[in-house]
Amino acid sequence: MLDEKIIAKAAKIKLVLTDVDGVLTDGSLVYGPNGEEQKIFHVRDGMGMKLLEKEGIKAGVLTGKD
């Protein structure tokens, strides 16, 4: 059972910011037919972001890449 204090703190979360490399990906790159870098994401991460949004929590992704 979750601690009521933890639930109360979690209820205050309004925004989740995350990096991409090593967080939403395993850090590897693949290259498309025109040489462009592409990253591989797991579908669970996308579903997690959708669940956050469904609960009214904004989700943002930061990266140093273009």
A tleap script that builds the chain and sets N, CA, C and O, in Angstrom:
source leaprc.protein.ff14SB
mol = sequence {
  NMET LEU ASP GLU LYS ILE ILE ALA LYS ALA
  ALA LYS ILE LYS LEU VAL LEU THR ASP VAL
  ASP GLY VAL LEU THR ASP GLY SER LEU VAL
  TYR GLY PRO ASN GLY GLU GLU GLN LYS ILE
  PHE HIE VAL ARG ASP GLY MET GLY MET LYS
  LEU LEU GLU LYS GLU GLY ILE LYS ALA GLY
  VAL LEU THR GLY LYS CASP
}
set mol.1.N position { 0.844 -1.179 0.000 }
set mol.1.CA position { 0.000 0.000 0.000 }
set mol.1.C position { 0.888 1.239 0.000 }
set mol.1.O position { 1.902 1.289 0.695 }
set mol.2.N position { 0.498 2.232 -0.781 }
set mol.2.CA position { 1.284 3.457 -0.855 }
set mol.2.C position { 1.067 4.326 0.374 }
set mol.2.O position { -0.033 4.396 0.923 }
set mol.3.N position { 2.123 4.974 0.784 }
set mol.3.CA position { 2.077 5.904 1.899 }
set mol.3.C position { 1.265 7.132 1.502 }
set mol.3.O position { 1.441 7.657 0.402 }
set mol.4.N position { 0.383 7.593 2.374 }
set mol.4.CA position { -0.462 8.756 2.080 }
set mol.4.C position { 0.362 10.014 1.829 }
set mol.4.O position { -0.042 10.867 1.039 }
set mol.5.N position { 1.512 10.142 2.490 }
set mol.5.CA position { 2.372 11.309 2.266 }
set mol.5.C position { 2.918 11.313 0.840 }
set mol.5.O position { 3.002 12.365 0.205 }
set mol.6.N position { 3.284 10.147 0.347 }
set mol.6.CA position { 3.796 10.038 -1.023 }
set mol.6.C position { 2.697 10.375 -2.019 }
set mol.6.O position { 2.941 11.075 -3.002 }
set mol.7.N position { 1.497 9.886 -1.774 }
set mol.7.CA position { 0.366 10.178 -2.661 }
set mol.7.C position { 0.090 11.673 -2.684 }
set mol.7.O position { -0.158 12.235 -3.751 }
set mol.8.N position { 0.127 12.321 -1.535 }
set mol.8.CA position { -0.121 13.766 -1.462 }
set mol.8.C position { 0.948 14.547 -2.215 }
set mol.8.O position { 0.637 15.518 -2.904 }
set mol.9.N position { 2.207 14.130 -2.089 }
set mol.9.CA position { 3.285 14.808 -2.817 }
set mol.9.C position { 3.141 14.603 -4.317 }
set mol.9.O position { 3.313 15.543 -5.092 }
set mol.10.N position { 2.829 13.387 -4.728 }
set mol.10.CA position { 2.687 13.079 -6.148 }
set mol.10.C position { 1.535 13.857 -6.771 }
set mol.10.O position { 1.596 14.216 -7.947 }
set mol.11.N position { 0.493 14.117 -6.003 }
set mol.11.CA position { -0.669 14.846 -6.513 }
set mol.11.C position { -0.314 16.282 -6.894 }
set mol.11.O position { -1.044 16.915 -7.657 }
set mol.12.N position { 0.790 16.798 -6.376 }
set mol.12.CA position { 1.213 18.174 -6.667 }
set mol.12.C position { 2.023 18.288 -7.952 }
set mol.12.O position { 2.298 19.400 -8.401 }
set mol.13.N position { 2.411 17.173 -8.553 }
set mol.13.CA position { 3.231 17.199 -9.771 }
set mol.13.C position { 2.409 17.744 -10.929 }
set mol.13.O position { 1.318 17.251 -11.216 }
set mol.14.N position { 2.939 18.762 -11.589 }
set mol.14.CA position { 2.252 19.395 -12.724 }
set mol.14.C position { 2.999 19.208 -14.038 }
set mol.14.O position { 2.410 19.328 -15.112 }
set mol.15.N position { 4.303 18.914 -13.954 }
set mol.15.CA position { 5.135 18.843 -15.146 }
set mol.15.C position { 6.233 17.807 -14.947 }
set mol.15.O position { 6.847 17.740 -13.882 }
set mol.16.N position { 6.476 17.003 -15.973 }
set mol.16.CA position { 7.598 16.054 -15.971 }
set mol.16.C position { 8.458 16.391 -17.182 }
set mol.16.O position { 7.989 16.342 -18.319 }
set mol.17.N position { 9.720 16.735 -16.933 }
set mol.17.CA position { 10.685 16.987 -17.996 }
set mol.17.C position { 11.688 15.848 -18.020 }
set mol.17.O position { 12.126 15.372 -16.973 }
set mol.18.N position { 12.045 15.419 -19.211 }
set mol.18.CA position { 12.999 14.326 -19.329 }
set mol.18.C position { 13.960 14.597 -20.484 }
set mol.18.O position { 13.634 15.327 -21.420 }
set mol.19.N position { 15.116 14.016 -20.405 }
set mol.19.CA position { 16.064 14.025 -21.501 }
set mol.19.C position { 15.682 12.872 -22.430 }
set mol.19.O position { 14.834 12.049 -22.086 }
set mol.20.N position { 16.297 12.818 -23.583 }
set mol.20.CA position { 16.007 11.750 -24.527 }
set mol.20.C position { 17.042 10.637 -24.410 }
set mol.20.O position { 16.700 9.500 -24.085 }
set mol.21.N position { 18.305 10.959 -24.673 }
set mol.21.CA position { 19.362 9.942 -24.735 }
set mol.21.C position { 19.604 9.288 -23.382 }
set mol.21.O position { 19.880 9.961 -22.389 }
set mol.22.N position { 19.496 7.984 -23.364 }
set mol.22.CA position { 19.731 7.226 -22.148 }
set mol.22.C position { 18.551 7.207 -21.196 }
set mol.22.O position { 18.586 6.513 -20.180 }
set mol.23.N position { 17.513 7.957 -21.509 }
set mol.23.CA position { 16.303 7.961 -20.678 }
set mol.23.C position { 15.157 7.349 -21.475 }
set mol.23.O position { 14.564 6.355 -21.056 }
set mol.24.N position { 14.848 7.941 -22.615 }
set mol.24.CA position { 13.789 7.402 -23.475 }
set mol.24.C position { 14.349 6.496 -24.570 }
set mol.24.O position { 13.592 5.831 -25.278 }
set mol.25.N position { 15.661 6.471 -24.707 }
set mol.25.CA position { 16.300 5.580 -25.668 }
set mol.25.C position { 17.419 4.843 -24.953 }
set mol.25.O position { 17.743 5.151 -23.806 }
set mol.26.N position { 18.003 3.877 -25.629 }
set mol.26.CA position { 19.167 3.194 -25.046 }
set mol.26.C position { 20.467 3.865 -25.475 }
set mol.26.O position { 21.553 3.360 -25.189 }
set mol.27.N position { 20.359 5.005 -26.162 }
set mol.27.CA position { 21.540 5.758 -26.579 }
set mol.27.C position { 22.079 5.371 -27.942 }
set mol.27.O position { 23.001 6.011 -28.447 }
set mol.28.N position { 21.519 4.336 -28.544 }
set mol.28.CA position { 22.020 3.924 -29.857 }
set mol.28.C position { 21.351 4.745 -30.962 }
set mol.28.O position { 20.283 5.323 -30.767 }
set mol.29.N position { 21.995 4.780 -32.106 }
set mol.29.CA position { 21.466 5.486 -33.267 }
set mol.29.C position { 21.355 4.527 -34.438 }
set mol.29.O position { 22.137 3.586 -34.574 }
set mol.30.N position { 20.380 4.784 -35.264 }
set mol.30.CA position { 20.278 4.107 -36.550 }
set mol.30.C position { 20.238 5.201 -37.603 }
set mol.30.O position { 19.936 6.354 -37.293 }
set mol.31.N position { 20.537 4.851 -38.831 }
set mol.31.CA position { 20.577 5.850 -39.891 }
set mol.31.C position { 19.581 5.493 -40.978 }
set mol.31.O position { 19.497 4.349 -41.424 }
set mol.32.N position { 18.827 6.508 -41.393 }
set mol.32.CA position { 17.840 6.329 -42.441 }
set mol.32.C position { 18.494 6.221 -43.807 }
set mol.32.O position { 19.713 6.335 -43.928 }
set mol.33.N position { 17.686 6.001 -44.831 }
set mol.33.CA position { 18.207 5.805 -46.189 }
set mol.33.C position { 18.940 7.028 -46.743 }
set mol.33.O position { 19.748 6.901 -47.663 }
set mol.34.N position { 18.664 8.205 -46.191 }
set mol.34.CA position { 19.335 9.420 -46.643 }
set mol.34.C position { 20.449 9.852 -45.690 }
set mol.34.O position { 20.968 10.962 -45.809 }
set mol.35.N position { 20.818 8.986 -44.748 }
set mol.35.CA position { 21.910 9.282 -43.820 }
set mol.35.C position { 21.494 10.040 -42.572 }
set mol.35.O position { 22.348 10.392 -41.759 }
set mol.36.N position { 20.193 10.302 -42.398 }
set mol.36.CA position { 19.746 11.044 -41.223 }
set mol.36.C position { 19.759 10.148 -39.982 }
set mol.36.O position { 19.441 8.960 -40.044 }
set mol.37.N position { 20.137 10.757 -38.857 }
set mol.37.CA position { 20.146 10.025 -37.591 }
set mol.37.C position { 18.714 9.807 -37.124 }
set mol.37.O position { 17.880 10.709 -37.203 }
set mol.38.N position { 18.439 8.611 -36.639 }
set mol.38.CA position { 17.136 8.299 -36.078 }
set mol.38.C position { 17.347 7.585 -34.756 }
set mol.38.O position { 18.302 6.825 -34.595 }
set mol.39.N position { 16.472 7.829 -33.834 }
set mol.39.CA position { 16.553 7.173 -32.532 }
set mol.39.C position { 15.411 6.181 -32.412 }
set mol.39.O position { 14.353 6.351 -33.018 }
set mol.40.N position { 15.636 5.160 -31.633 }
set mol.40.CA position { 14.626 4.138 -31.419 }
set mol.40.C position { 14.023 4.345 -30.031 }
set mol.40.O position { 14.739 4.405 -29.031 }
set mol.41.N position { 12.706 4.452 -29.990 }
set mol.41.CA position { 11.996 4.650 -28.729 }
set mol.41.C position { 11.136 3.427 -28.436 }
set mol.41.O position { 10.662 2.750 -29.349 }
set mol.42.N position { 10.945 3.158 -27.161 }
set mol.42.CA position { 10.080 2.055 -26.769 }
set mol.42.C position { 8.650 2.573 -26.661 }
set mol.42.O position { 8.424 3.662 -26.134 }
set mol.43.N position { 7.708 1.821 -27.145 }
set mol.43.CA position { 6.307 2.232 -27.132 }
set mol.43.C position { 5.809 2.490 -25.705 }
set mol.43.O position { 4.910 3.307 -25.508 }
set mol.44.N position { 6.373 1.816 -24.729 }
set mol.44.CA position { 5.952 2.033 -23.334 }
set mol.44.C position { 6.225 3.463 -22.876 }
set mol.44.O position { 5.443 4.029 -22.112 }
set mol.45.N position { 7.324 4.048 -23.336 }
set mol.45.CA position { 7.629 5.422 -22.950 }
set mol.45.C position { 6.582 6.383 -23.496 }
set mol.45.O position { 6.156 7.309 -22.807 }
set mol.46.N position { 6.175 6.156 -24.732 }
set mol.46.CA position { 5.128 6.993 -25.317 }
set mol.46.C position { 3.808 6.833 -24.588 }
set mol.46.O position { 3.091 7.810 -24.375 }
set mol.47.N position { 3.487 5.623 -24.210 }
set mol.47.CA position { 2.253 5.386 -23.458 }
set mol.47.C position { 2.325 6.047 -22.086 }
set mol.47.O position { 1.329 6.575 -21.592 }
set mol.48.N position { 3.501 6.017 -21.476 }
set mol.48.CA position { 3.676 6.683 -20.184 }
set mol.48.C position { 3.415 8.174 -20.280 }
set mol.48.O position { 2.803 8.763 -19.388 }
set mol.49.N position { 3.878 8.786 -21.363 }
set mol.49.CA position { 3.634 10.218 -21.551 }
set mol.49.C position { 2.150 10.491 -21.780 }
set mol.49.O position { 1.617 11.489 -21.295 }
set mol.50.N position { 1.493 9.619 -22.508 }
set mol.50.CA position { 0.052 9.775 -22.722 }
set mol.50.C position { -0.705 9.642 -21.401 }
set mol.50.O position { -1.668 10.371 -21.165 }
set mol.51.N position { -0.279 8.718 -20.541 }
set mol.51.CA position { -0.928 8.560 -19.241 }
set mol.51.C position { -0.728 9.796 -18.369 }
set mol.51.O position { -1.643 10.207 -17.655 }
set mol.52.N position { 0.469 10.392 -18.424 }
set mol.52.CA position { 0.702 11.636 -17.691 }
set mol.52.C position { -0.257 12.720 -18.162 }
set mol.52.O position { -0.900 13.388 -17.353 }
set mol.53.N position { -0.348 12.889 -19.483 }
set mol.53.CA position { -1.235 13.907 -20.041 }
set mol.53.C position { -2.691 13.645 -19.664 }
set mol.53.O position { -3.440 14.579 -19.375 }
set mol.54.N position { -3.084 12.392 -19.667 }
set mol.54.CA position { -4.456 12.025 -19.302 }
set mol.54.C position { -4.775 12.460 -17.876 }
set mol.54.O position { -5.915 12.807 -17.565 }
set mol.55.N position { -3.760 12.440 -17.011 }
set mol.55.CA position { -3.926 12.847 -15.614 }
set mol.55.C position { -3.720 14.346 -15.406 }
set mol.55.O position { -3.719 14.830 -14.274 }
set mol.56.N position { -3.546 15.077 -16.511 }
set mol.56.CA position { -3.383 16.528 -16.411 }
set mol.56.C position { -1.965 16.973 -16.115 }
set mol.56.O position { -1.742 18.125 -15.744 }
set mol.57.N position { -1.004 16.077 -16.275 }
set mol.57.CA position { 0.397 16.404 -16.038 }
set mol.57.C position { 1.066 16.629 -17.394 }
set mol.57.O position { 1.043 15.755 -18.260 }
set mol.58.N position { 1.656 17.802 -17.566 }
set mol.58.CA position { 2.336 18.094 -18.817 }
set mol.58.C position { 3.649 17.332 -18.870 }
set mol.58.O position { 4.308 17.134 -17.849 }
set mol.59.N position { 4.023 16.908 -20.072 }
set mol.59.CA position { 5.267 16.177 -20.269 }
set mol.59.C position { 6.098 16.916 -21.300 }
set mol.59.O position { 5.579 17.321 -22.340 }
set mol.60.N position { 7.382 17.095 -21.025 }
set mol.60.CA position { 8.280 17.757 -21.949 }
set mol.60.C position { 9.544 16.944 -22.148 }
set mol.60.O position { 10.003 16.247 -21.243 }
set mol.61.N position { 10.097 17.045 -23.349 }
set mol.61.CA position { 11.315 16.329 -23.685 }
set mol.61.C position { 12.373 17.342 -24.091 }
set mol.61.O position { 12.138 18.178 -24.963 }
set mol.62.N position { 13.533 17.268 -23.460 }
set mol.62.CA position { 14.657 18.144 -23.774 }
set mol.62.C position { 15.753 17.331 -24.422 }
set mol.62.O position { 15.961 16.169 -24.072 }
set mol.63.N position { 16.461 17.936 -25.371 }
set mol.63.CA position { 17.585 17.268 -25.985 }
set mol.63.C position { 18.578 18.311 -26.487 }
set mol.63.O position { 18.209 19.455 -26.752 }
set mol.64.N position { 19.815 17.915 -26.613 }
set mol.64.CA position { 20.835 18.792 -27.142 }
set mol.64.C position { 20.952 18.695 -28.651 }
set mol.64.O position { 21.675 19.469 -29.278 }
set mol.65.N position { 20.242 17.747 -29.226 }
set mol.65.CA position { 20.290 17.543 -30.684 }
set mol.65.C position { 19.264 18.427 -31.369 }
set mol.65.O position { 18.310 18.894 -30.747 }
set mol.66.N position { 19.475 18.652 -32.674 }
set mol.66.CA position { 18.485 19.401 -33.439 }
set mol.66.C position { 17.256 18.561 -33.688 }
set mol.66.O position { 16.308 19.027 -34.321 }
savepdb mol mol.pdb
quit
